Amino acid sequence: MLSENAYRDSVRERDLDNFLVEELSSSDDFRDWLLSRITAAFVPPETGDIRVRKSPVRASLDGRQTDVELGWFSGGDQQACVLLESKVTAEFQTGQAESYLGEVQAQLRKLGPKRAAAVLVAPAGKMASLQHNGAFAADVTIEEIITFLESRLVDIQEGELSRRLSVRIELLEALAGKRTSGGWVASPVAEKSNFAIAYEQLASKILPDVKVRPSTNGPQAITRIFDGMLIPALPNMKLRHEFGNQVASKYTNAQFPHRASQVGVVRSSGLLRGTPYQVETAGRSLSIRAKTPGVDPMRPFEQEEDKVEEGLIATRDLLAWIRANAAEIARLLEHH
């Protein structure tokens, strides 16, 4: 089980640089997602070695350094690059945004059209003060990265990788909450941590044969994931109770990773006819879901308890239906 946020006492801007270096080096999914945020101003090469460098020497020779560079190389020659600037509490230095524009232009002269771009990464609350007049082709908030990492947890079994992603989310939440004054919004959020304790106690009564996966209880934590379903025909199924973000209704759902292409098959099979369930895509997953009340984990638990209970009962009933129909669901998911 995760303890309280490992980064609550110390977090620095260089931690964001190191995070970006690690993720861009090791995760194709993260790299593709980040590149998708850049407009048609940049087109990455289809082949070549991809390398990540921290604080590389600039082509423009302006004496400045880029925080992180993502580069494509072929035969030792660079073919394209994306420059990343990280900001957490600091403002732009004098001429810093303009220097990025100059560096991109220098790289374009060297590498060719649409082979260079710059990206700014910062907390959402900081972006408004970081005006750059188009020097950066994309602004990516730390909160958006958190949401992306949380979406990856859906498709990952409980284990080392899921715990690593959870700790990375803790780091980003700490960075997103950091303030120039030196104080920062603690993560996990105290109200959510208290809510989580009461939620898990009620869940253990309504769904005694599964367990609630530990949550970071940070600002972006608005979903509860269950472990221990033990359905041999559906070993990769994920069970999720979504709270929503101050909405009237949300969903409890069973998700099946990498089966989004089978939504039409399940929908036309008639399996869901006469049930309260719908089948939809959820990223690359197929989701069988039922509507539940929205839940606000920032409020006292007793004020949300009826809605939580209704959602947990719906989750229990969905799990029972999935178990009863597991063989047919598995057949449909594998149908071509």
C-alpha positions, 0 to 999 in steps of 0.5 A, spaced: 500 500 500 502 506 498 504 511 504 503 518 504 506 522 498 513 521 498 515 528 495 511 532 500 517 535 503 521 536 497 520 537 490 524 541 485 523 544 478 529 539 476 525 533 478 520 535 472 526 535 467 528 528 470 521 525 469 520 527 462 527 524 460 525 518 463 518 517 460 520 520 454 526 514 454 522 509 456 515 509 454 512 509 447 505 511 449 507 517 453 512 520 447 506 518 442 501 522 446 506 528 447 507 529 440 500 528 439 499 535 442 504 538 437 500 541 431 502 540 424 508 545 425 512 538 427 512 532 423 517 526 426 521 522 422 518 515 421 525 511 422 531 513 426 534 512 433 530 516 438 534 519 443 533 524 449 538 529 452 538 533 458 541 540 457 544 539 450 548 544 447 544 549 442 545 549 435 543 557 435 549 558 440 546 563 444 549 560 450 543 558 453 541 550 455 534 547 453 531 543 459 530 536 455 531 535 448 528 529 444 531 527 438 531 523 432 538 520 429 540 516 423 547 514 421 549 519 427 546 525 424 540 528 427 534 528 423 529 532 427 528 535 435 523 537 440 525 542 445 522 542 452 522 547 457 520 546 464 517 551 469 514 550 476 514 556 480 519 561 476 517 566 470 521 566 464 528 569 464 529 575 460 529 573 453 528 566 454 522 565 450 525 568 444 531 564 445 527 558 444 524 561 438 531 562 435 533 555 437 527 552 433 529 557 427 536 555 427 534 547 428 529 548 422 535 551 418 539 545 419 534 539 419 529 542 414 521 544 414 517 541 420 523 538 423 523 542 430 519 545 435 518 547 442 514 545 448 512 548 454 511 544 460 508 547 467 502 547 472 495 549 469 495 555 474 502 557 472 501 557 464 497 564 464 503 568 466 508 564 461 506 568 455 511 567 449 507 569 443 507 562 439 515 561 441 512 554 443 508 550 439 504 546 444 503 548 452 502 541 456 500 542 463 502 537 468 495 536 470 494 533 463 500 528 464 497 526 470 491 524 467 494 521 461 498 516 466 492 515 470 489 512 464 495 508 463 493 505 470 487 502 467 490 497 462 495 495 467 495 489 472 497 491 480 504 490 480 511 493 480 509 498 474 502 500 477 506 502 483 511 506 479 506 510 475 502 511 482 509 514 485 510 518 478 503 521 479 505 523 486 511 527 484 507 530 478 501 532 483 507 535 488 509 539 482 503 541 480 501 544 487 507 547 488 507 555 490 512 560 489 511 562 496 515 555 498 508 552 500 504 547 496 497 544 496 499 537 500 498 531 496 494 527 498 489 531 499 486 530 507 479 531 505 480 525 500 484 521 504 479 521 510 473 520 505 477 514 502 478 510 509 470 511 509 469 508 502 474 502 503 470 500 509 463 501 506 466 497 500 468 491 504 461 490 506 458 491 499 464 487 495 467 483 501 471 478 496 474 484 492 479 490 495 479 497 493 486 499 490 490 504 494 489 511 491 494 517 491 488 521 493 491 527 490 487 532 486 486 528 480 483 522 484 476 521 482 476 514 480 476 507 485 479 501 482 478 494 484 482 488 485 482 481 486 476 479 481 479 472 479 475 471 473 479 466 469 476 467 463 477 474 463 484 475 467 485 482 464 478 485 466 479 492 470 473 494 475 472 501 476 467 506 480 468 513 477 466 519 482 466 524 476 468 531 477 462 534 481 457 531 476 450 529 477 452 522 474 457 518 472 459 510 471 461 504 474 464 500 469 468 493 467 474 495 462 477 490 458 484 493 455 485 493 448 478 490 446 475 497 443 475 494 436 470 489 439 464 494 441 460 493 435 460 485 436 458 486 443 453 491 442 450 487 436 450 480 440 444 482 444 448 480 450 446 486 454 439 486 452 434 487 458 440 489 462 442 496 465 448 496 462 451 499 456 458 498 452 462 503 449 469 505 448 474 507 453 480 509 450 483 502 447 479 499 452 472 496 451 467 498 457 461 495 460 458 500 464 452 502 468 450 509 470 451 511 478 450 517 482 456 522 481 460 523 488 464 528 491 470 526 495 472 533 497 465 533 502 464 529 508 463 522 507 456 522 511 453 527 506 455 523 500 454 516 503 447 514 500 450 516 493 457 512 494 452 506 497 448 506 490 454 506 486 457 500 490 451 496 489 451 497 482 458 495 482 457 489 486 451 487 481 455 489 475 461 484 477 456 479 479 453 479 472 460 479 469 461 473 472 455 469 470 456 471 463 464 471 463 464 465 458 460 469 453 463 475 454 470 472 453 468 469 446 465 475 444 472 479 445 475 474 441 470 474 436 473 476 429 
